[in-house]
Amino acid sequence: MSSLTTEGMIELVTNVGFPAALSLILLKYILVTLSRRLEELDRSVKQLSLSLEEMEAKQLKQSEQPSPANTDKLRAE
C-alpha cells in the first residue's frame, strides 16, 4: 500500500470491503500527516535549543567581561 492510485483503491475495496479500505486509507493519511508535523516539530525544537545555547553563551561572555564602571573604580584605588 505504498501508493494509493485509483486502481489500488478499487482493488483494496474489492478485497477487504469499503469500511476496512476506508479505514486503511485514513490511517495512512493520518500517519503521513503526523510524520510531517513531527519532523517540523523536531526541527523547531532543535532550532530553539541552538538559540538558547547562543543566548547563554552571550550572557556568560558578557558576565565574564568587567564593566567600564568597575575598571574606573579599580584605577582610582
PDB file of N, CA, C and O in Angstrom:
ATOM      1  N   MET A   1       0.833  -1.185   0.000  1.00  0.00           N
ATOM      2  CA  MET A   1       0.000   0.000   0.000  1.00  0.00           C
ATOM      3  C   MET A   1       0.876   1.247   0.000  1.00  0.00           C
ATOM      4  O   MET A   1       0.605   2.212   0.714  1.00  0.00           O
ATOM      5  N   SER A   2       1.924   1.211  -0.806  1.00  0.00           N
ATOM      6  CA  SER A   2       2.834   2.347  -0.842  1.00  0.00           C
ATOM      7  C   SER A   2       2.252   3.533  -1.594  1.00  0.00           C
ATOM      8  O   SER A   2       2.475   4.680  -1.208  1.00  0.00           O
ATOM      9  N   SER A   3       1.503   3.269  -2.673  1.00  0.00           N
ATOM     10  CA  SER A   3       0.864   4.369  -3.388  1.00  0.00           C
ATOM     11  C   SER A   3      -0.606   4.058  -3.569  1.00  0.00           C
ATOM     12  O   SER A   3      -0.975   2.945  -3.947  1.00  0.00           O
ATOM     13  N   LEU A   4      -1.434   5.032  -3.302  1.00  0.00           N
ATOM     14  CA  LEU A   4      -2.876   4.829  -3.406  1.00  0.00           C
ATOM     15  C   LEU A   4      -3.379   5.422  -4.713  1.00  0.00           C
ATOM     16  O   LEU A   4      -3.915   6.529  -4.744  1.00  0.00           O
ATOM     17  N   THR A   5      -3.199   4.678  -5.773  1.00  0.00           N
ATOM     18  CA  THR A   5      -3.752   5.096  -7.051  1.00  0.00           C
ATOM     19  C   THR A   5      -5.218   4.696  -7.090  1.00  0.00           C
ATOM     20  O   THR A   5      -5.704   3.999  -6.200  1.00  0.00           O
ATOM     21  N   THR A   6      -5.903   5.134  -8.105  1.00  0.00           N
ATOM     22  CA  THR A   6      -7.322   4.790  -8.236  1.00  0.00           C
ATOM     23  C   THR A   6      -7.496   3.284  -8.352  1.00  0.00           C
ATOM     24  O   THR A   6      -8.391   2.709  -7.732  1.00  0.00           O
ATOM     25  N   GLU A   7      -6.641   2.642  -9.147  1.00  0.00           N
ATOM     26  CA  GLU A   7      -6.731   1.187  -9.297  1.00  0.00           C
ATOM     27  C   GLU A   7      -6.428   0.485  -7.978  1.00  0.00           C
ATOM     28  O   GLU A   7      -7.077  -0.498  -7.622  1.00  0.00           O
ATOM     29  N   GLY A   8      -5.441   0.997  -7.265  1.00  0.00           N
ATOM     30  CA  GLY A   8      -5.093   0.408  -5.977  1.00  0.00           C
ATOM     31  C   GLY A   8      -6.225   0.516  -4.974  1.00  0.00           C
ATOM     32  O   GLY A   8      -6.474  -0.420  -4.213  1.00  0.00           O
ATOM     33  N   MET A   9      -6.919   1.662  -4.966  1.00  0.00           N
ATOM     34  CA  MET A   9      -8.053   1.834  -4.050  1.00  0.00           C
ATOM     35  C   MET A   9      -9.204   0.902  -4.418  1.00  0.00           C
ATOM     36  O   MET A   9      -9.839   0.321  -3.538  1.00  0.00           O
ATOM     37  N   ILE A  10      -9.473   0.757  -5.714  1.00  0.00           N
ATOM     38  CA  ILE A  10     -10.560  -0.134  -6.141  1.00  0.00           C
ATOM     39  C   ILE A  10     -10.236  -1.573  -5.765  1.00  0.00           C
ATOM     40  O   ILE A  10     -11.108  -2.305  -5.295  1.00  0.00           O
ATOM     41  N   GLU A  11      -8.995  -1.978  -5.967  1.00  0.00           N
ATOM     42  CA  GLU A  11      -8.585  -3.336  -5.605  1.00  0.00           C
ATOM     43  C   GLU A  11      -8.703  -3.541  -4.099  1.00  0.00           C
ATOM     44  O   GLU A  11      -9.131  -4.603  -3.648  1.00  0.00           O
ATOM     45  N   LEU A  12      -8.329  -2.539  -3.326  1.00  0.00           N
ATOM     46  CA  LEU A  12      -8.428  -2.629  -1.871  1.00  0.00           C
ATOM     47  C   LEU A  12      -9.877  -2.776  -1.431  1.00  0.00           C
ATOM     48  O   LEU A  12     -10.179  -3.589  -0.558  1.00  0.00           O
ATOM     49  N   VAL A  13     -10.766  -2.004  -2.020  1.00  0.00           N
ATOM     50  CA  VAL A  13     -12.188  -2.074  -1.668  1.00  0.00           C
ATOM     51  C   VAL A  13     -12.755  -3.443  -2.012  1.00  0.00           C
ATOM     52  O   VAL A  13     -13.511  -4.012  -1.226  1.00  0.00           O
ATOM     53  N   THR A  14     -12.402  -3.978  -3.172  1.00  0.00           N
ATOM     54  CA  THR A  14     -12.948  -5.288  -3.557  1.00  0.00           C
ATOM     55  C   THR A  14     -12.373  -6.401  -2.715  1.00  0.00           C
ATOM     56  O   THR A  14     -13.051  -7.404  -2.490  1.00  0.00           O
ATOM     57  N   ASN A  15     -11.162  -6.265  -2.247  1.00  0.00           N
ATOM     58  CA  ASN A  15     -10.541  -7.329  -1.454  1.00  0.00           C
ATOM     59  C   ASN A  15     -10.988  -7.319   0.004  1.00  0.00           C
ATOM     60  O   ASN A  15     -11.258  -8.383   0.562  1.00  0.00           O
ATOM     61  N   VAL A  16     -11.074  -6.173   0.623  1.00  0.00           N
ATOM     62  CA  VAL A  16     -11.352  -6.137   2.068  1.00  0.00           C
ATOM     63  C   VAL A  16     -12.668  -5.466   2.420  1.00  0.00           C
ATOM     64  O   VAL A  16     -13.086  -5.531   3.576  1.00  0.00           O
ATOM     65  N   GLY A  17     -13.318  -4.843   1.496  1.00  0.00           N
ATOM     66  CA  GLY A  17     -14.581  -4.180   1.795  1.00  0.00           C
ATOM     67  C   GLY A  17     -14.391  -2.691   2.000  1.00  0.00           C
ATOM     68  O   GLY A  17     -13.303  -2.225   2.338  1.00  0.00           O
ATOM     69  N   PHE A  18     -15.470  -1.954   1.790  1.00  0.00           N
ATOM     70  CA  PHE A  18     -15.398  -0.495   1.840  1.00  0.00           C
ATOM     71  C   PHE A  18     -14.998   0.048   3.211  1.00  0.00           C
ATOM     72  O   PHE A  18     -14.092   0.879   3.280  1.00  0.00           O
ATOM     73  N   PRO A  19     -15.635  -0.385   4.308  1.00  0.00           N
ATOM     74  CA  PRO A  19     -15.246   0.193   5.614  1.00  0.00           C
ATOM     75  C   PRO A  19     -13.781  -0.066   5.971  1.00  0.00           C
ATOM     76  O   PRO A  19     -13.091   0.819   6.477  1.00  0.00           O
ATOM     77  N   ALA A  20     -13.319  -1.277   5.704  1.00  0.00           N
ATOM     78  CA  ALA A  20     -11.924  -1.594   6.023  1.00  0.00           C
ATOM     79  C   ALA A  20     -10.975  -0.807   5.120  1.00  0.00           C
ATOM     80  O   ALA A  20      -9.951  -0.303   5.580  1.00  0.00           O
ATOM     81  N   ALA A  21     -11.314  -0.705   3.850  1.00  0.00           N
ATOM     82  CA  ALA A  21     -10.463   0.043   2.919  1.00  0.00           C
ATOM     83  C   ALA A  21     -10.401   1.513   3.310  1.00  0.00           C
ATOM     84  O   ALA A  21      -9.328   2.116   3.300  1.00  0.00           O
ATOM     85  N   LEU A  22     -11.537   2.084   3.651  1.00  0.00           N
ATOM     86  CA  LEU A  22     -11.569   3.485   4.063  1.00  0.00           C
ATOM     87  C   LEU A  22     -10.750   3.693   5.334  1.00  0.00           C
ATOM     88  O   LEU A  22     -10.046   4.694   5.470  1.00  0.00           O
ATOM     89  N   SER A  23     -10.847   2.752   6.250  1.00  0.00           N
ATOM     90  CA  SER A  23     -10.058   2.843   7.485  1.00  0.00           C
ATOM     91  C   SER A  23      -8.566   2.819   7.181  1.00  0.00           C
ATOM     92  O   SER A  23      -7.802   3.586   7.766  1.00  0.00           O
ATOM     93  N   LEU A  24      -8.147   1.945   6.273  1.00  0.00           N
ATOM     94  CA  LEU A  24      -6.728   1.866   5.924  1.00  0.00           C
ATOM     95  C   LEU A  24      -6.251   3.132   5.215  1.00  0.00           C
ATOM     96  O   LEU A  24      -5.147   3.613   5.468  1.00  0.00           O
ATOM     97  N   ILE A  25      -7.078   3.661   4.337  1.00  0.00           N
ATOM     98  CA  ILE A  25      -6.714   4.895   3.633  1.00  0.00           C
ATOM     99  C   ILE A  25      -6.574   6.051   4.621  1.00  0.00           C
ATOM    100  O   ILE A  25      -5.615   6.819   4.549  1.00  0.00           O
ATOM    101  N   LEU A  26      -7.523   6.176   5.537  1.00  0.00           N
ATOM    102  CA  LEU A  26      -7.456   7.245   6.538  1.00  0.00           C
ATOM    103  C   LEU A  26      -6.268   7.063   7.473  1.00  0.00           C
ATOM    104  O   LEU A  26      -5.626   8.038   7.863  1.00  0.00           O
ATOM    105  N   LEU A  27      -5.974   5.817   7.832  1.00  0.00           N
ATOM    106  CA  LEU A  27      -4.831   5.542   8.697  1.00  0.00           C
ATOM    107  C   LEU A  27      -3.535   5.983   8.025  1.00  0.00           C
ATOM    108  O   LEU A  27      -2.686   6.612   8.656  1.00  0.00           O
ATOM    109  N   LYS A  28      -3.386   5.654   6.754  1.00  0.00           N
ATOM    110  CA  LYS A  28      -2.179   6.068   6.032  1.00  0.00           C
ATOM    111  C   LYS A  28      -2.085   7.587   5.968  1.00  0.00           C
ATOM    112  O   LYS A  28      -1.010   8.147   6.180  1.00  0.00           O
ATOM    113  N   TYR A  29      -3.185   8.255   5.682  1.00  0.00           N
ATOM    114  CA  TYR A  29      -3.192   9.719   5.612  1.00  0.00           C
ATOM    115  C   TYR A  29      -2.782  10.325   6.954  1.00  0.00           C
ATOM    116  O   TYR A  29      -1.977  11.255   7.005  1.00  0.00           O
ATOM    117  N   ILE A  30      -3.338   9.796   8.026  1.00  0.00           N
ATOM    118  CA  ILE A  30      -3.025  10.314   9.361  1.00  0.00           C
ATOM    119  C   ILE A  30      -1.555  10.095   9.689  1.00  0.00           C
ATOM    120  O   ILE A  30      -0.900  10.994  10.217  1.00  0.00           O
ATOM    121  N   LEU A  31      -1.032   8.919   9.385  1.00  0.00           N
ATOM    122  CA  LEU A  31       0.370   8.637   9.689  1.00  0.00           C
ATOM    123  C   LEU A  31       1.316   9.528   8.894  1.00  0.00           C
ATOM    124  O   LEU A  31       2.316  10.002   9.433  1.00  0.00           O
ATOM    125  N   VAL A  32       1.015   9.756   7.633  1.00  0.00           N
ATOM    126  CA  VAL A  32       1.866  10.622   6.808  1.00  0.00           C
ATOM    127  C   VAL A  32       1.818  12.054   7.333  1.00  0.00           C
ATOM    128  O   VAL A  32       2.853  12.707   7.462  1.00  0.00           O
ATOM    129  N   THR A  33       0.622  12.537   7.632  1.00  0.00           N
ATOM    130  CA  THR A  33       0.463  13.898   8.141  1.00  0.00           C
ATOM    131  C   THR A  33       1.156  14.057   9.491  1.00  0.00           C
ATOM    132  O   THR A  33       1.847  15.048   9.729  1.00  0.00           O
ATOM    133  N   LEU A  34       0.970  13.083  10.366  1.00  0.00           N
ATOM    134  CA  LEU A  34       1.590  13.134  11.686  1.00  0.00           C
ATOM    135  C   LEU A  34       3.110  13.100  11.566  1.00  0.00           C
ATOM    136  O   LEU A  34       3.804  13.805  12.298  1.00  0.00           O
ATOM    137  N   SER A  35       3.623  12.300  10.666  1.00  0.00           N
ATOM    138  CA  SER A  35       5.066  12.213  10.468  1.00  0.00           C
ATOM    139  C   SER A  35       5.637  13.561  10.041  1.00  0.00           C
ATOM    140  O   SER A  35       6.672  13.988  10.551  1.00  0.00           O
ATOM    141  N   ARG A  36       4.972  14.224   9.116  1.00  0.00           N
ATOM    142  CA  ARG A  36       5.445  15.543   8.664  1.00  0.00           C
ATOM    143  C   ARG A  36       5.439  16.550   9.808  1.00  0.00           C
ATOM    144  O   ARG A  36       6.385  17.319   9.981  1.00  0.00           O
ATOM    145  N   ARG A  37       4.377  16.535  10.574  1.00  0.00           N
ATOM    146  CA  ARG A  37       4.287  17.501  11.677  1.00  0.00           C
ATOM    147  C   ARG A  37       5.326  17.224  12.750  1.00  0.00           C
ATOM    148  O   ARG A  37       5.882  18.154  13.335  1.00  0.00           O
ATOM    149  N   LEU A  38       5.592  15.947  13.011  1.00  0.00           N
ATOM    150  CA  LEU A  38       6.619  15.615  13.995  1.00  0.00           C
ATOM    151  C   LEU A  38       8.001  16.042  13.511  1.00  0.00           C
ATOM    152  O   LEU A  38       8.826  16.482  14.312  1.00  0.00           O
ATOM    153  N   GLU A  39       8.261  15.919  12.218  1.00  0.00           N
ATOM    154  CA  GLU A  39       9.538  16.381  11.674  1.00  0.00           C
ATOM    155  C   GLU A  39       9.667  17.894  11.817  1.00  0.00           C
ATOM    156  O   GLU A  39      10.734  18.394  12.171  1.00  0.00           O
ATOM    157  N   GLU A  40       8.594  18.620  11.546  1.00  0.00           N
ATOM    158  CA  GLU A  40       8.615  20.077  11.708  1.00  0.00           C
ATOM    159  C   GLU A  40       8.836  20.452  13.171  1.00  0.00           C
ATOM    160  O   GLU A  40       9.596  21.372  13.475  1.00  0.00           O
ATOM    161  N   LEU A  41       8.170  19.738  14.068  1.00  0.00           N
ATOM    162  CA  LEU A  41       8.324  19.999  15.497  1.00  0.00           C
ATOM    163  C   LEU A  41       9.752  19.710  15.943  1.00  0.00           C
ATOM    164  O   LEU A  41      10.319  20.458  16.739  1.00  0.00           O
ATOM    165  N   ASP A  42      10.325  18.641  15.440  1.00  0.00           N
ATOM    166  CA  ASP A  42      11.701  18.286  15.777  1.00  0.00           C
ATOM    167  C   ASP A  42      12.668  19.377  15.328  1.00  0.00           C
ATOM    168  O   ASP A  42      13.576  19.750  16.071  1.00  0.00           O
ATOM    169  N   ARG A  43      12.471  19.892  14.107  1.00  0.00           N
ATOM    170  CA  ARG A  43      13.322  20.981  13.618  1.00  0.00           C
ATOM    171  C   ARG A  43      13.170  22.226  14.486  1.00  0.00           C
ATOM    172  O   ARG A  43      14.155  22.900  14.788  1.00  0.00           O
ATOM    173  N   SER A  44      11.948  22.526  14.883  1.00  0.00           N
ATOM    174  CA  SER A  44      11.706  23.719  15.706  1.00  0.00           C
ATOM    175  C   SER A  44      12.366  23.590  17.072  1.00  0.00           C
ATOM    176  O   SER A  44      12.946  24.552  17.576  1.00  0.00           O
ATOM    177  N   VAL A  45      12.282  22.417  17.668  1.00  0.00           N
ATOM    178  CA  VAL A  45      12.892  22.200  18.984  1.00  0.00           C
ATOM    179  C   VAL A  45      14.413  22.302  18.881  1.00  0.00           C
ATOM    180  O   VAL A  45      15.056  22.875  19.761  1.00  0.00           O
ATOM    181  N   LYS A  46      14.990  21.752  17.817  1.00  0.00           N
ATOM    182  CA  LYS A  46      16.444  21.852  17.639  1.00  0.00           C
ATOM    183  C   LYS A  46      16.872  23.303  17.462  1.00  0.00           C
ATOM    184  O   LYS A  46      17.873  23.732  18.035  1.00  0.00           O
ATOM    185  N   GLN A  47      16.117  24.060  16.672  1.00  0.00           N
ATOM    186  CA  GLN A  47      16.439  25.472  16.455  1.00  0.00           C
ATOM    187  C   GLN A  47      16.316  26.261  17.758  1.00  0.00           C
ATOM    188  O   GLN A  47      17.146  27.124  18.045  1.00  0.00           O
ATOM    189  N   LEU A  48      15.295  25.969  18.533  1.00  0.00           N
ATOM    190  CA  LEU A  48      15.118  26.634  19.819  1.00  0.00           C
ATOM    191  C   LEU A  48      16.275  26.311  20.757  1.00  0.00           C
ATOM    192  O   LEU A  48      16.771  27.188  21.464  1.00  0.00           O
ATOM    193  N   SER A  49      16.695  25.069  20.761  1.00  0.00           N
ATOM    194  CA  SER A  49      17.814  24.665  21.601  1.00  0.00           C
ATOM    195  C   SER A  49      19.093  25.404  21.211  1.00  0.00           C
ATOM    196  O   SER A  49      19.833  25.872  22.076  1.00  0.00           O
ATOM    197  N   LEU A  50      19.348  25.507  19.906  1.00  0.00           N
ATOM    198  CA  LEU A  50      20.531  26.239  19.444  1.00  0.00           C
ATOM    199  C   LEU A  50      20.457  27.712  19.825  1.00  0.00           C
ATOM    200  O   LEU A  50      21.457  28.302  20.235  1.00  0.00           O
ATOM    201  N   SER A  51      19.290  28.298  19.693  1.00  0.00           N
ATOM    202  CA  SER A  51      19.121  29.710  20.050  1.00  0.00           C
ATOM    203  C   SER A  51      19.365  29.932  21.536  1.00  0.00           C
ATOM    204  O   SER A  51      20.008  30.908  21.923  1.00  0.00           O
ATOM    205  N   LEU A  52      18.857  29.038  22.362  1.00  0.00           N
ATOM    206  CA  LEU A  52      19.073  29.162  23.806  1.00  0.00           C
ATOM    207  C   LEU A  52      20.547  29.004  24.161  1.00  0.00           C
ATOM    208  O   LEU A  52      21.051  29.711  25.033  1.00  0.00           O
ATOM    209  N   GLU A  53      21.239  28.087  23.498  1.00  0.00           N
ATOM    210  CA  GLU A  53      22.668  27.917  23.751  1.00  0.00           C
ATOM    211  C   GLU A  53      23.443  29.174  23.363  1.00  0.00           C
ATOM    212  O   GLU A  53      24.362  29.582  24.073  1.00  0.00           O
ATOM    213  N   GLU A  54      23.072  29.788  22.234  1.00  0.00           N
ATOM    214  CA  GLU A  54      23.736  31.021  21.812  1.00  0.00           C
ATOM    215  C   GLU A  54      23.490  32.144  22.812  1.00  0.00           C
ATOM    216  O   GLU A  54      24.410  32.888  23.152  1.00  0.00           O
ATOM    217  N   MET A  55      22.259  32.268  23.281  1.00  0.00           N
ATOM    218  CA  MET A  55      21.943  33.310  24.266  1.00  0.00           C
ATOM    219  C   MET A  55      22.712  33.081  25.559  1.00  0.00           C
ATOM    220  O   MET A  55      23.226  34.026  26.157  1.00  0.00           O
ATOM    221  N   GLU A  56      22.789  31.833  25.987  1.00  0.00           N
ATOM    222  CA  GLU A  56      23.507  31.518  27.214  1.00  0.00           C
ATOM    223  C   GLU A  56      24.995  31.834  27.066  1.00  0.00           C
ATOM    224  O   GLU A  56      25.614  32.351  27.995  1.00  0.00           O
ATOM    225  N   ALA A  57      25.567  31.527  25.910  1.00  0.00           N
ATOM    226  CA  ALA A  57      26.982  31.821  25.670  1.00  0.00           C
ATOM    227  C   ALA A  57      27.232  33.326  25.674  1.00  0.00           C
ATOM    228  O   ALA A  57      28.240  33.782  26.214  1.00  0.00           O
ATOM    229  N   LYS A  58      26.327  34.099  25.079  1.00  0.00           N
ATOM    230  CA  LYS A  58      26.474  35.560  25.076  1.00  0.00           C
ATOM    231  C   LYS A  58      26.402  36.115  26.492  1.00  0.00           C
ATOM    232  O   LYS A  58      27.193  36.983  26.861  1.00  0.00           O
ATOM    233  N   GLN A  59      25.459  35.617  27.286  1.00  0.00           N
ATOM    234  CA  GLN A  59      25.326  36.104  28.658  1.00  0.00           C
ATOM    235  C   GLN A  59      26.553  35.742  29.478  1.00  0.00           C
ATOM    236  O   GLN A  59      27.022  36.547  30.284  1.00  0.00           O
ATOM    237  N   LEU A  60      27.070  34.551  29.282  1.00  0.00           N
ATOM    238  CA  LEU A  60      28.257  34.124  30.008  1.00  0.00           C
ATOM    239  C   LEU A  60      29.456  34.980  29.615  1.00  0.00           C
ATOM    240  O   LEU A  60      30.254  35.372  30.466  1.00  0.00           O
ATOM    241  N   LYS A  61      29.576  35.263  28.336  1.00  0.00           N
ATOM    242  CA  LYS A  61      30.674  36.095  27.845  1.00  0.00           C
ATOM    243  C   LYS A  61      30.577  37.507  28.409  1.00  0.00           C
ATOM    244  O   LYS A  61      31.589  38.096  28.789  1.00  0.00           O
ATOM    245  N   GLN A  62      29.360  38.054  28.464  1.00  0.00           N
ATOM    246  CA  GLN A  62      29.170  39.402  28.995  1.00  0.00           C
ATOM    247  C   GLN A  62      29.432  39.448  30.495  1.00  0.00           C
ATOM    248  O   GLN A  62      29.954  40.444  30.997  1.00  0.00           O
ATOM    249  N   SER A  63      29.083  38.402  31.211  1.00  0.00           N
ATOM    250  CA  SER A  63      29.288  38.410  32.660  1.00  0.00           C
ATOM    251  C   SER A  63      30.761  38.247  33.012  1.00  0.00           C
ATOM    252  O   SER A  63      31.187  38.663  34.089  1.00  0.00           O
ATOM    253  N   GLU A  64      31.545  37.648  32.118  1.00  0.00           N
ATOM    254  CA  GLU A  64      32.972  37.480  32.377  1.00  0.00           C
ATOM    255  C   GLU A  64      33.754  38.765  32.114  1.00  0.00           C
ATOM    256  O   GLU A  64      34.810  38.970  32.713  1.00  0.00           O
ATOM    257  N   GLN A  65      33.262  39.631  31.234  1.00  0.00           N
ATOM    258  CA  GLN A  65      33.946  40.882  30.924  1.00  0.00           C
ATOM    259  C   GLN A  65      33.622  41.914  31.999  1.00  0.00           C
ATOM    260  O   GLN A  65      32.457  42.104  32.346  1.00  0.00           O
ATOM    261  N   PRO A  66      34.653  42.584  32.530  1.00  0.00           N
ATOM    262  CA  PRO A  66      34.367  43.626  33.521  1.00  0.00           C
ATOM    263  C   PRO A  66      33.695  44.821  32.849  1.00  0.00           C
ATOM    264  O   PRO A  66      34.009  45.175  31.713  1.00  0.00           O
ATOM    265  N   SER A  67      32.786  45.419  33.564  1.00  0.00           N
ATOM    266  CA  SER A  67      32.096  46.581  33.007  1.00  0.00           C
ATOM    267  C   SER A  67      33.005  47.803  33.121  1.00  0.00           C
ATOM    268  O   SER A  67      33.875  47.825  33.992  1.00  0.00           O
ATOM    269  N   PRO A  68      32.837  48.810  32.281  1.00  0.00           N
ATOM    270  CA  PRO A  68      33.691  50.019  32.328  1.00  0.00           C
ATOM    271  C   PRO A  68      33.636  50.720  33.677  1.00  0.00           C
ATOM    272  O   PRO A  68      34.650  51.270  34.106  1.00  0.00           O
ATOM    273  N   ALA A  69      32.522  50.727  34.351  1.00  0.00           N
ATOM    274  CA  ALA A  69      32.414  51.386  35.655  1.00  0.00           C
ATOM    275  C   ALA A  69      33.310  50.694  36.671  1.00  0.00           C
ATOM    276  O   ALA A  69      33.930  51.366  37.496  1.00  0.00           O
ATOM    277  N   ASN A  70      33.394  49.386  36.633  1.00  0.00           N
ATOM    278  CA  ASN A  70      34.235  48.653  37.573  1.00  0.00           C
ATOM    279  C   ASN A  70      35.715  48.920  37.319  1.00  0.00           C
ATOM    280  O   ASN A  70      36.489  49.000  38.273  1.00  0.00           O
ATOM    281  N   THR A  71      36.122  49.060  36.081  1.00  0.00           N
ATOM    282  CA  THR A  71      37.539  49.317  35.796  1.00  0.00           C
ATOM    283  C   THR A  71      37.942  50.711  36.252  1.00  0.00           C
ATOM    284  O   THR A  71      39.078  50.907  36.683  1.00  0.00           O
ATOM    285  N   ASP A  72      37.041  51.682  36.170  1.00  0.00           N
ATOM    286  CA  ASP A  72      37.351  53.029  36.650  1.00  0.00           C
ATOM    287  C   ASP A  72      37.566  53.018  38.157  1.00  0.00           C
ATOM    288  O   ASP A  72      38.456  53.701  38.664  1.00  0.00           O
ATOM    289  N   LYS A  73      36.761  52.251  38.871  1.00  0.00           N
ATOM    290  CA  LYS A  73      36.926  52.171  40.324  1.00  0.00           C
ATOM    291  C   LYS A  73      38.254  51.520  40.673  1.00  0.00           C
ATOM    292  O   LYS A  73      38.917  51.925  41.627  1.00  0.00           O
ATOM    293  N   LEU A  74      38.646  50.504  39.896  1.00  0.00           N
ATOM    294  CA  LEU A  74      39.910  49.835  40.170  1.00  0.00           C
ATOM    295  C   LEU A  74      41.091  50.771  39.910  1.00  0.00           C
ATOM    296  O   LEU A  74      42.075  50.734  40.649  1.00  0.00           O
ATOM    297  N   ARG A  75      41.010  51.595  38.892  1.00  0.00           N
ATOM    298  CA  ARG A  75      42.093  52.533  38.576  1.00  0.00           C
ATOM    299  C   ARG A  75      42.217  53.610  39.654  1.00  0.00           C
ATOM    300  O   ARG A  75      43.324  54.063  39.946  1.00  0.00           O
ATOM    301  N   ALA A  76      41.116  54.017  40.238  1.00  0.00           N
ATOM    302  CA  ALA A  76      41.136  55.070  41.248  1.00  0.00           C
ATOM    303  C   ALA A  76      41.799  54.587  42.525  1.00  0.00           C
ATOM    304  O   ALA A  76      42.366  55.387  43.268  1.00  0.00           O
ATOM    305  N   GLU A  77      41.735  53.315  42.784  1.00  0.00           N
ATOM    306  CA  GLU A  77      42.312  52.793  44.038  1.00  0.00           C
ATOM    307  C   GLU A  77      43.750  52.631  43.917  1.00  0.00           C
ATOM    308  O   GLU A  77      44.405  52.204  44.868  1.00  0.00           O
TER     309      GLU A  77
END
